[in-house]
Amino acid sequence: MTVFRSGFVAVVGRPNVGKSTLVNSIVGAKVTITSPRPNTTRSQVRGVLNRSDAQVVFVDTPGLHKPRTALGQRMNESATSSLDDVDAVVAMVEATGPVGPGDRMVLAQSARRVRAMARAASHQEEVGGAEAGASGQPTLLVVVNKIDRVGGDGVLTHLTRVADVIAALDEEEHGPPVPVEYFPVSASTGEGVGPLVDAVVALMPEGPQYYPEGMITDVAEAFWVADLVREELLHRVQDELPHSIACRVTEWEWPRVRCEILVERDSQKGIVIGKGGVTLKEVGTAVRKQMPPGAYLELFVRVEKRWQQREDSLDRLGF
């Protein structure tokens, strides 16, 4: 009898290491927005991989960083909370830069979670009736992304650096080394993604389908459209503006959809609209192409001062 495996996997890393691109590549469809800007992902987004032998739910998370706003703090909390109640952890770093403090924080939190999973599995085995993954041992999966931008020697050097960091973390914990598997990957080209997926599936416990077959995300349509608007804006606005933009759908009476764009200053409102409304028009056209035929999208820009620092604004926006 064929064993069917299912479970949840947290994909964590500092900002802009390619988490969203990796999840989209694994699922085979765009389920989470991407951009070159750090902190593009602000909430957990689930992408569902459906195979004949498994269903794996990949949780894309905000990049872990040193927060400077209330929004940043909530994003960090969302990322760290994703490590709770998952069956595996994928920690991402990139091959194009040094292993910095942000990477060390990601690796430390990920390794800590895997150790906790190992302790829980050991306890369940002692009391009997534990359900384990195929490997029988929780393992930290470390992805070194963007290998297409460096040579083979560069990838090997980076893998060695990451392994040294994890070894140092093991020493600090004064316990047995956490099991680790390393995967050099290019999320943008797909190189190395297949072996990573196979390793993830092997770690999943036996279980049922959590989502209907063919479903690739549980993101609500309204959230998805708002994120598409923000994605298109991020590709067009100046460097200082992306963090000040928030989008939410305020009306959904199909085919009419109204999306509100929040900024923090009057000067930013003019940038988002563009001269003669050209930027807003371009954004609307690009988003409508990604919506079902017949959609009528209305975009409005509103100034809400310091919304990133205001708890009431963050609550209303769903962070």
C-alpha positions in Angstrom: 0.0 0.0 0.0 1.3 3.4 -1.0 2.0 5.7 2.0 0.6 9.2 1.7 2.5 12.0 3.5 1.3 15.4 4.4 2.4 18.3 6.6 3.5 21.9 7.1 6.9 23.5 6.4 8.0 26.9 7.5 10.3 28.8 5.1 12.3 31.4 7.0 15.2 33.7 6.3 16.2 37.4 6.5 14.6 39.8 4.0 15.2 39.4 0.3 16.8 35.9 0.3 14.2 34.6 -2.1 11.7 32.8 0.2 8.7 33.8 -1.9 10.4 32.9 -5.2 11.2 29.5 -3.8 7.7 28.8 -2.6 6.3 29.9 -6.0 8.8 27.6 -7.7 7.9 24.6 -5.6 4.2 25.0 -6.0 4.6 25.7 -9.7 2.4 28.9 -9.6 2.5 32.4 -8.3 0.9 32.2 -4.8 2.9 35.0 -3.2 4.2 38.3 -4.5 7.9 39.0 -5.2 10.0 42.1 -5.7 13.6 43.2 -5.3 12.6 45.2 -2.2 13.2 43.9 1.3 10.2 43.0 3.4 7.9 42.5 0.4 6.1 39.6 2.3 4.4 41.0 5.3 2.2 38.1 6.4 2.3 34.3 6.3 1.3 33.0 2.9 0.6 29.2 2.4 1.5 27.5 -0.9 0.2 23.9 -1.3 2.3 21.3 -3.2 0.1 18.4 -4.5 1.8 15.2 -5.5 0.4 11.7 -5.9 2.3 10.6 -2.7 2.1 13.8 -0.7 0.6 17.1 0.1 3.0 19.7 1.6 1.9 23.1 2.8 4.8 25.6 2.5 4.5 28.7 4.7 6.1 31.7 3.2 7.1 34.2 6.0 8.2 37.8 6.4 11.9 38.3 6.5 13.4 38.3 10.0 15.1 41.7 10.6 15.8 44.3 13.2 12.4 46.1 13.5 12.2 49.9 13.5 8.4 50.1 13.4 5.4 48.4 15.0 4.8 46.8 11.6 8.3 45.4 11.6 7.8 44.0 15.1 4.5 42.3 14.0 6.2 40.9 10.9 9.0 39.4 13.0 6.4 37.8 15.3 4.6 36.4 12.3 7.8 34.8 11.0 8.8 33.3 14.3 5.3 32.0 15.1 5.4 30.1 11.8 8.0 27.8 13.4 5.3 26.5 15.8 3.4 23.4 14.9 5.2 22.6 11.6 6.7 19.3 10.5 9.9 20.7 9.0 11.9 24.0 8.8 13.6 25.3 5.7 16.1 28.0 6.6 17.3 30.2 3.7 20.5 32.1 3.2 21.9 33.5 -0.1 25.2 32.7 -1.7 25.8 36.2 -2.9 26.7 37.8 0.5 28.4 37.1 3.8 26.7 35.0 6.5 25.7 38.0 8.6 24.0 38.6 12.0 20.6 38.2 10.4 21.5 34.9 8.9 22.8 33.7 12.3 19.6 34.7 14.0 17.6 32.7 11.4 19.8 29.7 11.7 19.8 29.8 15.5 16.0 30.0 15.7 15.5 27.3 13.1 18.0 25.0 14.8 16.3 25.6 18.1 12.9 24.6 16.7 14.3 21.4 15.1 15.9 20.5 18.5 12.5 21.0 20.2 10.9 18.8 17.5 13.5 16.1 18.1 12.9 16.2 21.9 9.1 15.9 21.4 9.5 13.0 19.0 11.8 11.2 21.4 9.3 11.7 24.2 6.5 10.3 22.1 8.5 7.3 21.2 9.2 6.7 25.0 5.5 6.8 25.8 4.6 4.9 22.7 2.4 5.6 19.7 4.6 8.3 18.1 4.0 9.1 14.4 7.4 9.9 12.8 8.4 11.0 9.4 10.1 8.6 7.0 13.5 9.7 8.2 12.6 9.1 11.8 14.6 12.2 12.8 13.7 15.9 12.5 16.3 17.6 10.3 17.1 21.2 9.6 17.0 21.9 5.8 19.3 24.7 4.9 18.9 26.3 1.5 21.7 28.4 0.0 19.9 30.3 -2.7 21.0 32.3 -5.7 23.7 29.9 -6.8 23.2 31.0 -10.4 24.9 34.3 -9.4 28.2 32.7 -8.1 30.6 30.1 -9.4 30.9 26.6 -8.0 33.8 27.6 -5.8 31.7 30.4 -4.4 28.8 28.0 -3.5 31.2 25.6 -1.8 32.8 28.4 0.2 29.4 29.7 1.3 28.2 26.2 2.3 31.3 25.8 4.5 30.7 29.2 6.2 27.1 28.2 6.9 28.2 24.9 8.3 30.7 26.6 10.5 28.0 28.9 11.9 25.7 26.0 12.7 28.6 24.1 14.3 29.2 27.1 16.6 25.5 27.3 17.4 25.6 23.6 18.4 28.5 24.3 20.8 26.5 27.2 22.4 23.6 24.8 23.0 25.8 22.3 24.8 23.8 19.4 23.3 23.9 17.0 20.4 24.4 18.6 17.0 21.2 19.3 15.1 20.9 17.1 12.0 21.3 19.3 8.9 20.9 18.8 5.2 22.2 21.5 2.8 20.7 22.4 -0.6 22.4 24.7 -3.1 19.4 26.2 -5.0 18.5 28.8 -7.5 14.8 29.6 -6.8 14.6 31.8 -9.9 15.8 29.1 -12.3 14.6 26.0 -10.4 18.0 24.5 -10.2 18.3 22.3 -7.1 14.6 22.6 -6.2 13.7 19.0 -7.0 16.1 17.4 -4.5 14.9 19.9 -1.8 11.3 19.0 -2.4 12.1 15.3 -2.2 13.9 15.8 1.1 10.9 17.8 2.5 8.4 15.0 1.5 10.6 12.4 3.2 10.3 14.3 6.5 6.6 14.5 6.4 4.5 12.2 8.6 1.8 9.9 7.2 -1.4 12.0 7.0 -4.4 13.1 5.1 -4.9 15.9 2.5 -5.4 19.1 4.3 -6.7 21.0 1.2 -8.7 19.8 -1.8 -6.7 18.4 -4.7 -5.7 21.2 -7.0 -5.9 23.9 -4.4 -2.5 25.7 -4.4 -3.1 28.4 -1.7 -5.6 29.4 1.0 -5.1 33.1 0.5 -8.4 35.0 0.2 -9.0 36.6 -3.2 -9.3 40.1 -1.7 -5.9 39.7 0.1 -4.4 38.4 -3.1 -5.6 41.4 -5.2 -4.4 43.9 -2.6 -1.0 42.2 -2.6 -0.9 42.3 -6.4 -1.5 46.1 -6.3 1.3 46.5 -3.8 3.6 44.3 -5.9 3.0 46.4 -9.0 3.6 49.6 -7.0 6.9 48.3 -5.6 8.2 47.9 -9.1 7.5 51.5 -9.9 8.1 53.8 -6.9 11.2 55.3 -5.3 13.4 53.5 -2.8 12.1 55.4 0.3 8.4 54.7 -0.4 7.8 50.9 -0.4 7.7 50.5 3.4 5.1 53.3 3.6 2.6 51.6 1.2 -0.2 49.4 2.4 -3.1 48.1 0.3 -6.4 46.6 1.2 -9.6 45.7 -0.7 -12.5 47.7 0.8 -15.3 46.6 -1.5 -15.9 43.4 -3.4 -19.0 43.3 -5.5 -17.9 41.3 -8.5 -16.9 42.3 -11.0 -16.3 45.6 -9.2 -13.4 45.6 -6.8 -12.2 48.7 -4.9 -8.7 48.7 -3.5 -7.4 51.4 -1.2 -3.7 52.4 -1.2 -2.4 53.9 2.1 0.6 56.1 2.3 2.0 58.2 5.2 2.6 61.6 3.7 0.9 63.9 1.1 4.1 63.9 -1.0 3.9 60.1 -1.2 0.4 60.3 -2.5 1.5 62.3 -5.5 4.3 59.7 -6.2 1.9 56.8 -6.1 -0.6 58.5 -8.4 2.1 59.7 -10.8 2.0 62.7 -13.2 -1.5 62.8 -14.8 -2.3 59.6 -12.9 0.0 57.5 -15.1 1.5 55.3 -12.3 -1.9 54.4 -10.9 -3.2 53.6 -14.4 -0.2 51.4 -15.1 -0.7 49.5 -11.8 -4.4 49.0 -12.5 -3.8 47.7 -16.0 -1.1 45.2 -14.8 -3.2 43.9 -11.9 -6.4 43.5 -14.0 -4.4 41.2 -16.4 -3.8 38.9 -13.5 -7.5 38.9 -12.4 -10.3 36.9 -14.0 -11.7 38.4 -17.2 -14.3 41.1 -16.7 -12.9 42.5 -13.5 -13.3 46.2 -12.9 -10.7 47.5 -10.5 -10.8 50.9 -8.8 -7.8 52.2 -7.1 -7.8 55.0 -4.5 -4.9 56.6 -2.6 -5.4 57.9 1.0 -2.9 59.4 3.4 -2.9 57.9 6.9 0.0 59.4 8.9 2.4 57.0 10.7 0.2 54.0 10.0 3.3 51.7 10.4 3.6 52.8 14.0 -0.1 52.8 15.0 -1.5 49.7 16.6 -5.0 50.6 15.6 -4.0 50.9 11.9 -2.2 47.6 11.9 -5.1 45.9 13.5 -7.5 47.3 10.8 -5.1 46.3 8.1 -4.9 42.7 9.4 -1.3 42.6 10.5 
